[in-house]
Amino acid sequence: MDESVKIKHILNMPDIREDWFRWYGITERRKESLLENSSHPNSFFNPNSESTLTLFMLGNLCRWDQRIPELGPPRNERSDWNRKFFERLTGDSKKDYISDRKDGRSKDQDIVEILGLDRRALEKHVLLFEVEMYNDAVHLGSEKSKHDISFLDIEGANGWVRYDAVMIFPENERFMFFESKLESDLSYSSKDHSYLDQMMRGLETAHLLTEKEDSPYTGWDFDYVLLCPELLDSYGLTRYNRKVDSIGRCLVEYNDLLNERPRDEINQNCYPDDFGSFVKRASERINRIYWKDLASAITNRKDDFFSDYFRRLEKVGIMDDDIKNIRRKFRLAGIRV
């Protein structure tokens, strides 16, 4: 079976174009890894792959309907981010982008209801996967904004924060950042910085990106969404359970941890002056969603969505072991299939 056709079936895409992955911010290398064997961390056939579950669930929730008129894909043929794409989503250029999308439908109403957000016109969105926040394209070449993604003065921090997915709502000047978990838990460290956990880094970067005057997104708002299985969370078996349930206390502890860091690492432009604002905003913008809730939103539109999906996988000749692994992935997420 042709590679693109196989990907179309496993991701449940109604149609597929050769460069589909670039329109969702996915590198060509990552796209190719979808069809690796089940031991590969980014294979769709790996039952523990959070990245591929995120790709499937959010892509299908949004009906794989990515419309970016005349912008070109967010990633170019070299798999680099397209700076012109991000420029078009901000400032005066944003008006042109919005006017190009008069046909926008309320296809995101499901995610809006799940998150309990207000009823503003959130249908004109862009969905991107695996967005790292230390690059020139996202920050439109602003070195100050690029470096001010942490309360620490960090250099060369390509691995500082990479969100599993980001929804961008330019009309409403809002980001929705997604962190996905399946059987894994929050990491405690990043490159060159120990004891600075994953959720706090994700929250501080979202805050500073939308708060700092040097950022092209100053004045924007954000939501931070944790996607996880209900079983692990409801029994308190994870660190992220404690973080979300006691976010106020954890933010205070994060402040204490930052104070323990060597003083020459502290970025005085960000910390501690802006930390009070960070605590208030982050506490109000963190959301926890179970995978099964996303599945319910999808099946509300089509009752037999998953049964029909697996019937088609069998019909087109996807290997039995691969289908079993896909089923296991959904079941680990708490989705009945």
C-alpha positions in Angstrom: 0.0 0.0 0.0 1.3 3.5 -0.9 2.7 5.4 2.2 0.3 8.3 1.8 -2.7 6.1 1.5 -1.7 4.1 4.6 -1.3 7.3 6.6 -4.7 8.5 5.3 -6.3 5.4 6.7 -4.6 5.2 10.1 -5.2 8.9 10.8 -8.7 8.8 9.4 -8.2 11.6 7.0 -11.1 12.1 4.5 -8.6 13.3 1.9 -4.9 13.6 1.8 -2.4 15.8 -0.1 1.2 14.9 -0.5 2.4 17.7 1.7 -0.4 17.4 4.3 2.1 17.2 7.2 3.6 20.6 6.5 0.2 22.3 6.9 0.1 21.0 10.5 3.6 21.9 11.4 4.9 18.4 11.2 8.4 17.7 9.9 8.9 15.2 7.1 11.0 13.0 9.3 8.3 12.9 11.9 5.7 12.1 9.2 7.8 9.2 8.0 8.2 7.8 11.5 4.4 7.3 11.7 4.8 4.0 9.7 7.8 2.7 11.6 7.5 -0.5 13.6 5.8 -0.5 17.0 9.1 -0.1 18.9 9.7 3.4 17.5 8.5 6.1 19.9 6.8 8.1 17.2 5.2 5.2 15.3 1.4 5.2 15.1 1.6 1.5 15.9 3.4 2.1 19.2 0.6 1.8 21.8 2.4 4.2 24.1 2.9 7.0 21.6 1.3 10.1 23.0 2.3 12.2 20.0 0.4 10.0 17.6 -2.6 9.9 19.8 -2.6 13.7 20.0 -2.4 13.8 16.2 -5.3 11.5 15.7 -7.6 12.9 18.3 -7.2 16.6 17.6 -7.1 16.1 13.9 -10.3 14.2 13.9 -12.0 16.5 16.4 -11.2 19.4 14.0 -12.2 17.2 11.0 -8.7 17.6 9.4 -10.0 20.9 8.1 -6.9 23.1 8.0 -7.5 26.2 5.9 -4.6 28.7 5.5 -5.3 30.6 2.3 -2.3 32.0 0.4 0.0 31.6 3.3 1.8 28.4 2.3 2.2 25.7 4.8 3.6 26.5 8.3 6.7 24.4 7.5 8.6 24.6 4.3 10.2 21.9 2.2 13.3 21.9 4.5 10.9 21.3 7.4 11.8 24.8 8.8 9.0 27.0 10.3 7.6 29.5 7.8 8.0 33.0 9.3 5.6 34.6 6.9 2.9 32.3 8.2 3.3 33.6 11.8 3.6 37.2 10.6 0.2 36.8 8.9 -1.4 35.8 12.2 -0.4 39.0 14.1 -0.7 42.8 13.8 -2.3 44.4 10.8 -1.7 41.3 8.7 -4.1 39.4 10.9 -7.1 41.3 9.4 -6.3 39.9 6.0 -6.0 36.4 7.4 -9.4 36.7 9.1 -11.1 38.2 6.0 -9.8 35.3 3.9 -11.7 32.9 6.2 -15.3 34.1 5.9 -16.4 30.6 5.3 -15.2 29.5 8.8 -17.7 27.1 10.4 -18.2 26.4 14.1 -16.2 23.2 13.8 -14.4 23.9 17.1 -17.6 24.1 19.1 -16.8 20.7 20.6 -13.5 21.7 22.0 -15.0 25.0 23.2 -17.7 23.1 25.2 -15.3 20.6 26.6 -13.0 23.4 27.9 -15.9 25.5 29.2 -14.6 28.5 27.2 -16.7 31.5 26.3 -18.7 31.5 23.0 -16.6 33.9 21.0 -16.1 33.0 17.4 -13.3 30.5 17.8 -13.9 28.7 14.6 -11.2 30.5 12.7 -8.3 28.5 14.1 -5.0 27.0 13.0 -3.9 23.6 14.5 -0.2 22.8 14.7 1.6 19.9 16.3 4.9 19.8 18.2 5.7 23.5 18.3 8.9 24.4 19.9 9.0 27.9 21.4 12.6 28.8 20.8 12.8 29.7 17.1 12.9 32.8 15.0 9.8 32.1 13.0 7.4 31.9 16.0 8.9 35.1 17.6 9.2 36.9 14.2 12.9 37.3 14.6 12.7 39.2 17.9 15.6 38.0 19.9 14.3 39.6 23.1 11.0 37.8 22.8 12.7 34.6 21.8 14.9 34.6 25.0 12.1 35.8 27.3 10.3 32.4 27.3 11.4 31.6 30.8 12.0 33.3 34.2 15.5 32.1 33.8 17.9 33.7 31.3 18.3 30.7 29.0 20.5 30.4 25.9 20.2 27.9 23.1 17.1 26.4 24.7 15.7 24.5 21.7 14.4 21.8 24.1 13.1 24.2 26.7 9.4 23.9 25.8 7.8 21.9 23.0 4.1 21.7 23.1 2.4 18.5 21.7 -0.1 20.7 19.9 -1.1 24.4 19.7 -4.4 25.9 18.5 -4.1 29.5 17.4 -7.1 31.7 17.3 -5.9 34.9 15.6 -9.3 36.7 15.6 -9.5 36.3 19.3 -5.8 36.6 19.9 -5.6 33.4 21.9 -3.4 30.3 22.1 -4.4 26.9 23.3 -1.3 24.9 24.3 -1.6 21.1 24.7 0.5 18.8 26.8 -0.4 15.1 26.3 0.2 12.1 28.6 -0.6 8.5 28.2 1.4 6.3 30.5 4.2 8.7 31.1 4.4 11.5 33.7 5.8 15.0 33.9 9.5 15.3 33.3 11.6 17.0 36.0 14.2 18.6 33.9 15.2 20.0 30.5 18.4 20.4 28.7 21.0 22.0 31.0 18.4 22.8 33.7 17.5 20.2 36.3 14.5 20.3 38.7 12.4 22.6 36.5 9.4 20.5 35.6 7.6 20.2 32.3 4.2 21.8 33.4 5.8 24.8 35.0 8.0 25.4 31.9 4.9 25.2 29.7 2.9 27.6 31.8 5.6 30.2 32.2 6.4 30.2 28.4 2.7 30.6 27.6 2.5 33.5 30.1 5.6 35.3 28.9 4.8 34.8 25.2 1.5 36.7 25.7 2.6 39.1 28.5 6.0 40.6 27.6 6.1 43.9 25.7 8.7 42.6 23.3 6.6 39.6 22.2 4.7 39.9 18.9 1.8 38.3 20.9 1.6 40.7 23.8 -1.9 41.2 24.9 -3.0 37.8 23.7 -4.5 35.2 26.0 -3.8 31.5 26.5 -5.2 28.2 27.8 -2.9 25.4 28.9 -4.6 22.0 28.4 -3.4 18.7 29.9 -4.7 15.7 28.0 -4.5 12.5 30.1 -6.2 9.2 30.9 -8.9 9.4 33.5 -7.8 6.2 35.3 -4.3 7.4 36.2 -5.5 10.8 37.1 -8.6 9.9 39.2 -6.5 7.6 41.4 -3.8 10.2 41.9 -1.1 8.0 40.3 0.7 10.8 38.6 2.7 14.0 39.4 0.5 16.0 37.1 -2.6 15.0 39.2 -1.0 16.8 42.2 0.0 19.8 40.0 -3.4 20.4 38.6 -5.3 19.8 41.9 -2.9 22.1 43.9 -1.8 24.5 41.2 -1.6 27.5 43.5 0.7 25.8 46.0 2.8 24.3 43.2 3.3 27.8 41.7 4.5 29.0 45.1 6.9 26.1 45.3 8.1 26.9 41.8 8.9 30.4 43.0 10.9 28.9 45.8 12.7 26.7 43.4 13.6 29.6 41.1 15.0 31.4 44.1 17.3 28.5 44.8 18.8 28.7 41.3 22.2 30.5 41.0 21.6 34.3 40.8 23.5 34.7 37.6 20.9 32.5 35.9 18.0 34.8 36.9 16.6 37.0 34.1 16.0 40.2 36.0 13.7 41.4 33.2 11.3 38.6 33.9 11.8 37.5 37.5 10.7 38.3 40.1 8.8 41.4 38.8 6.3 39.4 36.7 5.9 36.4 38.8 2.8 37.6 40.6 1.0 38.1 37.3 2.1 34.7 36.2 0.7 33.0 39.3 -2.7 34.6 38.8 -3.0 34.0 35.1 -1.6 30.4 35.2 -4.0 29.4 38.0 -7.0 30.4 35.9 -5.9 29.0 32.6 -4.9 25.5 33.3 -7.4 22.8 32.1 -7.4 19.0 32.5 -9.2 17.0 29.8 -9.5 13.2 29.6 -9.0 11.5 26.3 -12.4 9.9 26.7 -13.9 13.3 26.6 -12.4 14.1 23.2 -13.6 10.7 22.0 -17.1 11.5 23.2 -17.1 14.7 21.3 -16.1 12.8 18.2 -18.7 10.0 18.6 -21.4 12.6 19.4 -21.1 13.5 15.7 -21.0 9.8 14.6 -22.0 7.0 17.0 -20.0 4.3 15.2 -16.9 6.4 14.6 -14.4 4.0 16.1 -16.1 0.7 15.1 -16.2 2.1 11.5 -12.6 3.2 11.7 -11.3 -0.3 12.7 -13.5 -2.0 10.1 -11.9 0.1 7.4 -8.4 -0.6 8.7 -9.1 -4.3 8.4 -10.7 -3.8 5.0 -7.7 -2.0 3.5 -5.3 -4.6 4.8 -3.6 -3.0 7.8 -1.7 -5.8 9.6 -3.5 -7.5 12.5 -0.7 -6.8 15.0 -0.7 -3.1 14.0 -4.5 -2.9 14.5 -4.1 -4.6 17.9 -1.5 -2.0 18.9 -3.7 0.9 17.7 -6.6 -0.6 19.8 -4.3 -0.8 22.8 -3.3 2.8 22.4 -6.9 4.0 22.6 -7.6 1.7 25.5 -4.6 3.0 27.5 -6.2 6.4 27.0 -9.5 5.2 28.5 -11.3 5.1 25.1 -13.6 2.1 24.6 -12.9 0.5 21.3 
